[in-house]
Amino acid sequence: MAHTVREQPDESLSSRGGQENHRRVTLQDVARAAGVNVSTASDALKGTGRVAEATREKVRRIAAEHKYIPNMAARALVTGRTGMVAVVSGPLDQHYYADLVYLLETQLAVQSYRTLLLHSRQEVHDLITATGSAAVDGVIAIDMYHIVDEFLRADNKVQPCVFIGTYSPPSVDHVTVDLSFAVEEALTVMLVQKRRRIAYLVDSEPMASRTEVRAGTYLSVVERARQKPEIINLLTESRLVRQQFREYIRTHGCPDGLLCQNDETAIYAYRALLDMGYRVPEDVLLVGCDGLHYLEYFETPISTIVQPMKEICALAWQFLQKRIADPSLPIQKAKVGAHLIQRESLGALPPSRRRNQ
């Protein structure tokens, strides 16, 4: 027989106004309906402890069906934890950050954790100095190493922290995204098609540095091919890339191959090329980075380098949970690779590749 959660009226409220009120569904109710003890139900919902997968799914299903909402204040008093994780990210008007934040929120919500979004050094500083370590149980930083250094100092590790990015900080748990192979593959496609002037288009100084994986890989590949590197650093807001890239072409002529720092830059570059009368891919081969799905719907579908976003978020959350449970763990690290989706903007595809896109 299936177990159900029966909500009993709260006796202290049931007589008011002649209306019956129902008390909030508790963890004890969920545990009773699932036929397990309270600690097992708690572990099942939080993803901790040794719980059989079938039991875990049953507990979560019952909790969802009856709209169980954890009492965060009670949890904090009992466990010393808040059920809150800070996520430090770049601006959410950039698709890359918005997608990762959404996926992290989804991961955390499954285990009844809430997300506190931070975007600036001041917010990170305030979290540490004003609210203290009780504010959150841990931090996940997305590609924002320069503003979370306070978490990484040996004498100031207030909250557990996991870093997501394209480089590997040695002193903190991290999930490193390796773009190098996919970038090299895209550039090789251009070289095979005899492109003699391959450029890298960016809109900020850090993205033009050799230490940044895209720039570093680009410089290595074109130097090996004995081409002159051409990093087009427009130093502008993303929305002005189209206009300033047109000005660059008027002054310097047009490259015949273009690697862009992200998909948004690739879209603006694509439009600028059409404005100037150039054809993609006939005159200019073009590739972006981030894997935005709608690039395939352009008149000339745009190639992109895709990062395994769900895997990245799952690993980061797994690392943070382990760090919260055991602060003495050695540094946890993982490297995940990106892959190239080659579409028409990188030239004609062989039939086998075209069928797989």
N, C-alpha and C positions, 0 to 999 in steps of 0.2 A: 504494500500500500504506500502511496506517495505521501511524504511528509508535507505538512503545510504549517505556516506560521499563523497562529490565531491571535489577532490583536485584541487584547482585553480592554474594556473601557477603564480610564483612569478614574478611580472612585472619587478622588478629590475634585474632579471637574464634571463628572457625569450628571450631576443634578442641576447644574447651572442652566437656567433658561429652558429647561426641559429638553435640552439637546444632548445627545450622547457624544462624548469626545473619546477619541482613541489615543492611547499612549504611543509614543514613538517605538518603532521596532528596534530591539536591542541586539547586541551580539549574542547574548544568551538565547534569544528567540531563534536566531539563525542557526546557532549550534544545535539547539534542540531539534529543529526541523530537519537538519542534516544528519542527525544521529551521531554527533561527535561532541567532544568536550570543547569548552570555550577556547582553550589555548590552540587547539587544532584549527578551529574556525578562524581564529586570528591569524595564524600562520598561513592558512590557505588564502586569505584575502590580501595579506601583505607580501606573499611570495617567499616567506622565510620558513625555516624549519624543514623537517622531513615529512612531507605530506604527499600521499599517493595522488597521481594526476587526476584519477577519476574522482577522488574525494575533493580535490581542489576545485575542479570544475563544478561539482555539485554544490559546494558551499557558495561559490561565486554566482551560480545560477539562482539559487534561493535568495541570496542577498539582493541581486538585481531585480528579481520578480517582486520583491516586497519593499523595494526602494529603501534598503537599509543605508543609513547615513552614519558614519562613525562619529562618535562624540570626541572631537579632537582635544578638547580641554581635559576630558577624563583620561584619554590616552597619554597626554603629556604628563599628568600627575602620576600615573601608574608606571609609565615606561621611561620618563625623562625625555621623550621625543615629541616633536610638534606635529609630525605628519606633513611638514612643509619642506620643499626643496627649492632653493634659489637657482634660477637659470639665468646666466649672464650671456647676453647675445648682442649682436649688432642690431641695427634698425629693422623693424619688422616690415617696412615697406620694400625690403629686399627679399625676393622669393626664397633664397637659400636659407636665411635665418628664419623666416616665417614657417617654412616647411619643417625645419628641424625642431623648432619650438612646439609646433603642433604635434609632431610625432612623440616628443618627450612628454608633453602633457597627457597624451593618450596612454603612453606606457605607465606613467605615474598614477593616473586616475584608476587604472585597473586594480591597483593595490591601495586605493583610497588615499593617495598622497595628493596634495595641492601644490601648485607652482607659484613661486614669487619671481616675477620677471624684473631683471636689473639690466640697465643699459650703459651706465656711466661709472667712472672711477669713484665719484662722490657717493653714489648709491652703494657701491661695494664697501667703501670706507664706513658709511653710516651703519651698514649691517653689522660690521665688526665692533665698532667703537660705541655706538649708541644703543643698539638693541642687544648686543652680546650674542653668545653662542646659542642661547635658547631660542633665537628667532627662527632658525631653520635647522634641519638635521644634516644638511649637506649642500654642496654647490656643484652644478654642472656648468662649465664655461665653454661656450661655442666660439672658437676662433678669436677669443678676446684676451689672449695671454697678457697683453700690455696693461690691462686694467685689473687683473686678479693677482698681481704679484704679492699683495699682502697675504693672500691665502697660502702662498708658496714659500714664505720665509720660514726658516727652520725654527725661529723663536716665536712664531705667531700663527701656528696652524690651529685656528679656532674651530673651523668646520672641515669635515672631509670634503675633498674637492676632486673632481674628475674633469680633465680637459679634452675637448674635441677640436682637432685642427689638422693642418697639413704638416706640422712639425712636432717633435717629441720632447717635451720638457722632462729632464731626467729626475726631477724631484717630486713629481706628482703623478698619480694615476692618469693614464691618457689613452685615447683612441685616436690613432694617427691615420689620416686619409692620404693614401699614396696616389697622387695624380700622374707621376712621372711616366709610367708605361703608356698610359692612354694619350698623354700629350705627345710623347715620342711617336706613337703610332700615327696620330693625326698629321704631324709634321712630315713623317716618312711618306704618307699618302701624297702630300704636296710635292715632295722632292721627286718621287717616282714619276709625277706628271710634269717634270722639268720646270717647275716654278723656280725662278731665279731671284725673286725678291720677296722673301717671306718675312712678314712683320708680326710683332706682338703688340696688341692694342690694350692699354690700361688707362685708368683715370685717377691713379694715386701713386705717390712715391714708393710706399712699401711694396706695392705689387710689381714694381720695376726692378727690385733688388735681386741680385743673383741668389740670395739666400731663400727667396720665395720659390717654391717648387716649380711653378709654371715658368717663371722667368728663368730659373736656373736650368731647367730642362731645355727650354727654347734656346738659350745661349749655347749650351753644349751641342745640341743637334746641328744648329746652323753653322757653328764653328767647325764641326767635323766635316760638314758638307762644303766647307771653304766658301761660305757665303758671308757677306757683311751683315752683322746683326742690326736690326732696326726695331728698337723699342719705341713705340709711339705713346708717349706719356702725356695725356691731354690735361692732367691736373685740374679736373673740372667735375661738376655734379653730373651724375649719370644722364639726366635729361638733356644736358647740353652737348653730349658726345656727338650726336648727329651733326649739329651745326659746326662744331670745332673740327670734326674729322673731315668735313667738306673743305674747310679752310686749309687743313693740312694737305689734302690732295691737290688743291689749287697751287699750293706753294712748292710741294715736294714731288708731285706726281703720285701715282697710285701703285701700291704693292700688288703682286699677282697672287699672293697667299696671305691669309690673315688669321692668326690665332687671337682670340679675345679672352680677357680675364674671366668673364662670366657670360651667361646667356643674354642678360640684359644689354651688356655692351655689344654683343653680337647682333642683337636686333637693331640697335641704333646704327651700327656700322652698315648693316644690310640696307637700311633705308637710305643712308647717306650715299652708298654706292649707286643705288638706283637713281637717286637725285642727280648724280653726276654723269649718268649715262653708261655706267659700267654694268656688265652682266655677271650674275653669279649662277653657275661656276665658270662660265666660259672665260671671263676676264680675270676674275678673282675667286680663289677657293676660300671658303669661310668655315670656321668652327668656333663654337662657344664652349662654355663649361658650366655645368650645374644640373643638366638633365631636365629642363622644363619641358613638360610633355607637349605643349602647344606649338613648339617649334616645327613639328612635323606638318602643321597645317598651313605654313606659308606657301606662297606660289612656288617658290623654290624651297623645299623643306631644308631646314638648317641642321647641320650636324652638331653634336654636342657630346661632352664628356660627362658621364653619369656617375654619381657617387651613390653607394648603397646606403641610403639614408636610414631605412628601417633597421638594418644591421648595426649601423653606427650608434643609433639611439639605444637599441637593446643592450649593446655592450656597455655603453656608458652608465646606464641605469643599473646593470648587473654589477659593475665595478663599484658604484657608489654604495649599493646595498651591502656588499661585502666589506667595504671600508667602514661603514657605520657600525656593522656588527663586530668587526675586529680591527681597531685602529693600528694594531701592530703588524698587519700584513706587509710583506714586501711590496714594492711598487708594482702595480698591475698595468700591463700594457698590451695593446693589440694594434695590428696594422691591417687595414682593409684597402683593397685596391679599387680604383675606378675603372670604367671601361668606355671605349669610344662607340657611339652610335653614329655610323657613317650614313649620311643621307646625300641628297643630290647636290648640296652646297659644297661637297668635297669631290664632285665629279661623278661620272657615270659609275653605277654599281654593277658588278657582275650579277647575273640572274639569281644565283644561289644566295648572295647577300641581300638582294632586293626582296626575296621571299621572306627572309628572316627579320626584316625591319618592322 
